[in-house]
Amino acid sequence: MQDIFRHIDDHNDDAIQSLIDLCRLPTVSAQKRAIAETAEHVAALLRALGFETQVLPKPVLSEAEGREGAQTGGRPSGHPVVYAEARGASPRTLLFYDHYDVQPAEPLDLWSSPPFEPALRDGKLYGRGVSDNKGNIAARLAAIRAWREVRGELPCAIKFCIEGDEEIGSPQMEEFVAEHRELLAADACIWEGGGVTWEGLPQVVLGVKGLLYVQLEVGTVNRDAHSSYGTVLPNAAWRLAWALSTIKGPDERILIDGFFDAVRPPTPEERAAIEAMPREDAETLASFGIKEALLGVRGVDYIARHLFEPTATIDGLSSGYEGEGPKTVLPARAMAKMDFRLVPDQDPHDVLAKLRAHLDRHGFADVRVTDLGGEHPARTPVTDPFVRVMRDAIREAYGAEAVIVPAMAGTGPLYPFIQTLGLPTADCGIGYPDAHIHAPDENIRIEDFRRGTKAIAALLGRFGAS
């Protein structure tokens, strides 16, 4: 592998420039910006490396196909998927899942440099998407280029599935995978993220949490009223606050009946994996400016709670007057956005129905619930043989043992790749804990990019030979 690694070292600046060019495209899926342009740009990069490419639409989900228990909120049909494939020396096929869309860059005034004009400073590259997820796309392509130019062929067959709306919940991804299951057939899958710990140790992550995202709305009177009418008119803000207070208690316990019924406890192997993980809760809490985690959890208990337990989070609240200075008003409308992060074997459809039943049972049948999307949780077993191949590749590229993480605390459309395609799935990548993904000044360290590229190159070689 040393000849491949030398090529990566010698051409790392070229790979970074390619990433800069990709990140100049403001591919914000939530705002429908630069979608078609970016899809074609990514397809062109793959064609230049000898891949056959297609830009495929996602299926359209009709209103009748929405989930029961809520309004569907007019969920979009989804942006196009860039599909690519190339043959290799081995018939074994490795599928890469990535996404070319990024989060909105706002608030713009908190960036040290313009978000879509990537800037190099002090060994880091700053810009929206440099880590999540365009940086990983660029690193994978750099690894493939090294194999092509040094050895003349790829060590295994490779496929790419690069979607354009992961950052808005991957609408219709389950339907897309089911429709194209033969096209996406492979032996294993590399997921879109990954990186190193606070100490710089490489990680292999094997799963994701699921998600249910909802909007709760209350309407009381037909218009905002003078606040003196608080004696006789119902206040939508109070009504919503009381409804929200029934969902989760001050002890952090989620109070929806049956919410935990389907939760699958971690396996002994998953528990052993988190016990072997480095204790980095202090560094994480310090980065957020606090000294103690919720419930005072520390060490292994902190990791277990973070990775293995579901959540109920209020993401936003809006009601009445929110401008500067006073305005004595009784709000007629109130709205909250919430997400529930789910763990195996919770089902977003089931949790949605239980949320609706919970509100009705507590006297809040008037609270409207709009379903804004959901994804199932999924994990690859720690004992899967693919994990061993990943460990060996990481050791070769980093000179260090991989930290095995049974699941991340976040969400992605992993479920259909494991459930429908039957693929062991894991990630390794170019990120690090202070990358500011989804926040101003998103960044990567150039050295992490270089090493992450080498890890993918080593994985290709070992996977083809396995």
Stockholm file with secondary structure:
# STOCKHOLM 1.0

chainA/1-466         MQDIFRHIDDHNDDAIQSLIDLCRLPTVSAQKRAIAETAEHVAALLRALGFETQVLPKPVLSEAEGREGAQTGGRPSGHPVVYAEARGASPRTLLFYDHYDVQPAEPLDLWSSPPFEPALRDGKLYGRGVSDNKGNIAARLAAIRAWREVRGELPCAIKFCIEGDEEIGSPQMEEFVAEHRELLAADACIWEGGGVTWEGLPQVVLGVKGLLYVQLEVGTVNRDAHSSYGTVLPNAAWRLAWALSTIKGPDERILIDGFFDAVRPPTPEERAAIEAMPREDAETLASFGIKEALLGVRGVDYIARHLFEPTATIDGLSSGYEGEGPKTVLPARAMAKMDFRLVPDQDPHDVLAKLRAHLDRHGFADVRVTDLGGEHPARTPVTDPFVRVMRDAIREAYGAEAVIVPAMAGTGPLYPFIQTLGLPTADCGIGYPDAHIHAPDENIRIEDFRRGTKAIAALLGRFGAS
#=GR chainA/1-466 SS CHHHHHHHHHTHHHHHHHHHHHHTSCCBGGGTCSHHHHHHHHHHHHHHTTCEEEEECCCCCCGGGSCTTSBCCCCCCCCCEEEEEECCSEEEEEEEEEECCBCCCCCGGGCSSCTTSCEEETTEEESTTTTTTHHHHHHHHHHHHHHHHHHSSCSEEEEEEEESCGGGTCTTHHHHHHHTTTTTCCSEEECSCCBBCTTCCBEEECEEBEEEEEEEEEECSSSCEEGGGGGTSCCHHHHHHHHHHTTBCTTSCBCSTTTTTTCCCCCHHHHHHHHHSCCCHHHHHHHTTCSCCGGGCCHHHHHHHHHHSCCCEEEEEEESCCSSSCCCEECSEEEEEEEEEECTTCCHHHHHHHHHHHHHHTTCTTSEEEEEEEECCEECCTTCHHHHHHHHHHHHHHSSCCEEESCCSSBCSCHHHHHTSCCCEEBCCSBCTTSCTTSTTCEEEHHHHHHHHHHHHHHHHHHHHC
#=GC SS_cons         CHHHHHHHHHTHHHHHHHHHHHHTSCCBGGGTCSHHHHHHHHHHHHHHTTCEEEEECCCCCCGGGSCTTSBCCCCCCCCCEEEEEECCSEEEEEEEEEECCBCCCCCGGGCSSCTTSCEEETTEEESTTTTTTHHHHHHHHHHHHHHHHHHSSCSEEEEEEEESCGGGTCTTHHHHHHHTTTTTCCSEEECSCCBBCTTCCBEEECEEBEEEEEEEEEECSSSCEEGGGGGTSCCHHHHHHHHHHTTBCTTSCBCSTTTTTTCCCCCHHHHHHHHHSCCCHHHHHHHTTCSCCGGGCCHHHHHHHHHHSCCCEEEEEEESCCSSSCCCEECSEEEEEEEEEECTTCCHHHHHHHHHHHHHHTTCTTSEEEEEEEECCEECCTTCHHHHHHHHHHHHHHSSCCEEESCCSSBCSCHHHHHTSCCCEEBCCSBCTTSCTTSTTCEEEHHHHHHHHHHHHHHHHHHHHC
//
